[in-house]
Amino acid sequence: VQLQASGGGLVQAGGSLSLSCAASGSIFDINRMSWYRQAPGKQRELDAVIVSGDSTNYADSVKGRFTISRDNVKNTVSLQMNSLGPEDTAVYYCSAHIRTLARWDTYWGQGTQVTVSS
């Protein structure tokens, strides 16, 4: 199983970016899909999570600005980020809790850089 993230880049403060993450491989089911961020010198932290049934939860710092969504047919999760500020600069990682033939495991994407200039 692999998760491939894309969509990062450089944007000015107040702008928007959309991240996408595609899961591939021998996937039987996907439960939780999430986006995390890790800023330089800081621990990785959860931004948003969406579970099967499309219930979502957000960190307080991104509520009202970020929207997480998923496509259960394509096994993708997206993060629409609006009203970005320099504090959102980080490497963003997608994560998914996936069932393969034998077990459930959590998988991570490779990370995509988001840089917001002031």
C-alpha positions as CSV (number, residue, x, y, z in Angstrom):
1,V,0.0,0.0,0.0
2,Q,1.2,3.5,-0.9
3,L,0.0,7.0,-0.2
4,Q,1.0,9.6,-2.7
5,A,0.4,13.3,-1.7
6,S,0.5,16.2,-4.1
7,G,-0.6,19.8,-4.3
8,G,1.8,21.7,-2.1
9,G,3.6,24.8,-3.1
10,L,4.2,28.5,-2.4
11,V,1.2,30.9,-1.9
12,Q,0.8,34.4,-0.5
13,A,-0.9,35.0,2.7
14,G,-4.7,35.0,2.3
15,G,-4.4,32.6,-0.6
16,S,-5.6,29.0,-1.0
17,L,-4.1,25.6,-1.8
18,S,-5.6,22.2,-2.3
19,L,-3.8,19.0,-1.3
20,S,-4.6,15.6,-2.5
21,C,-3.6,12.1,-1.4
22,A,-4.2,8.9,-3.3
23,A,-4.0,5.4,-1.7
24,S,-3.0,2.5,-3.9
25,G,-2.3,-1.2,-3.5
26,S,-4.2,-4.1,-2.2
27,I,-6.8,-2.2,-0.3
28,F,-9.9,-3.8,1.1
29,D,-11.2,-1.0,3.2
30,I,-10.2,2.5,4.5
31,N,-11.5,3.9,7.7
32,R,-9.9,7.1,8.9
33,M,-8.1,9.4,6.6
34,S,-6.2,12.4,8.0
35,W,-4.0,15.4,7.2
36,Y,-1.2,16.3,9.5
37,R,1.4,19.1,9.4
38,Q,4.9,19.4,10.7
39,A,6.5,22.8,10.9
40,P,10.3,23.1,11.3
41,G,11.3,22.3,14.9
42,K,7.9,21.2,15.9
43,Q,6.1,18.0,16.3
44,R,3.7,16.6,13.8
45,E,0.1,17.7,14.6
46,L,-3.3,16.7,13.3
47,D,-5.1,19.2,11.2
48,A,-8.2,17.3,10.0
49,V,-9.6,13.8,10.0
50,I,-12.5,12.2,8.1
51,V,-13.8,8.8,8.8
52,S,-16.0,6.4,6.9
53,G,-19.4,7.9,6.9
54,D,-17.8,11.3,6.2
55,S,-17.8,12.6,9.8
56,T,-15.0,15.2,10.1
57,N,-13.0,16.8,12.8
58,Y,-10.6,19.7,12.7
59,A,-8.0,21.3,14.8
60,D,-9.1,24.6,16.3
61,S,-6.4,26.4,14.3
62,V,-7.9,25.4,10.9
63,K,-11.6,25.3,11.7
64,G,-13.5,27.4,9.2
65,R,-10.5,27.6,6.9
66,F,-9.7,24.0,5.9
67,T,-12.0,21.4,4.5
68,I,-11.2,17.7,4.3
69,S,-13.0,15.4,1.9
70,R,-12.6,11.9,0.5
71,D,-13.5,9.9,-2.5
72,N,-14.2,6.4,-1.5
73,V,-14.2,5.1,-5.1
74,K,-10.8,6.6,-5.9
75,N,-9.4,6.1,-2.4
76,T,-8.3,9.7,-2.2
77,V,-8.5,12.3,0.5
78,S,-8.2,16.1,-0.2
79,L,-7.6,19.1,1.9
80,Q,-8.9,22.5,0.7
81,M,-7.0,25.2,2.5
82,N,-8.2,28.8,2.5
83,S,-7.2,32.0,4.1
84,L,-3.7,30.7,4.5
85,G,-1.2,32.5,6.8
86,P,2.6,32.2,7.4
87,E,1.8,30.0,10.4
88,D,0.4,27.4,8.1
89,T,3.9,26.9,6.5
90,A,4.8,23.2,7.1
91,V,5.2,19.9,5.5
92,Y,1.8,18.3,5.2
93,Y,1.3,14.6,5.5
94,C,-1.7,12.4,4.7
95,S,-2.4,9.3,6.7
96,A,-4.9,6.5,6.3
97,H,-6.0,3.6,8.3
98,I,-6.2,0.8,5.8
99,R,-7.3,-2.8,5.8
100,T,-5.3,-5.1,3.5
101,L,-5.9,-8.8,3.2
102,A,-4.8,-9.7,6.7
103,R,-4.8,-6.6,8.9
104,W,-5.5,-2.9,9.6
105,D,-2.5,-0.6,9.5
106,T,-1.8,3.1,9.4
107,Y,0.0,4.3,6.4
108,W,1.6,7.7,5.6
109,G,2.3,9.7,2.5
110,Q,5.7,11.2,1.8
111,G,4.8,14.8,2.7
112,T,4.3,17.9,0.6
113,Q,5.7,21.3,1.4
114,V,3.3,24.2,1.9
115,T,5.0,27.6,2.2
116,V,2.9,30.8,2.8
117,S,4.7,34.1,2.3
118,S,3.6,37.2,4.2
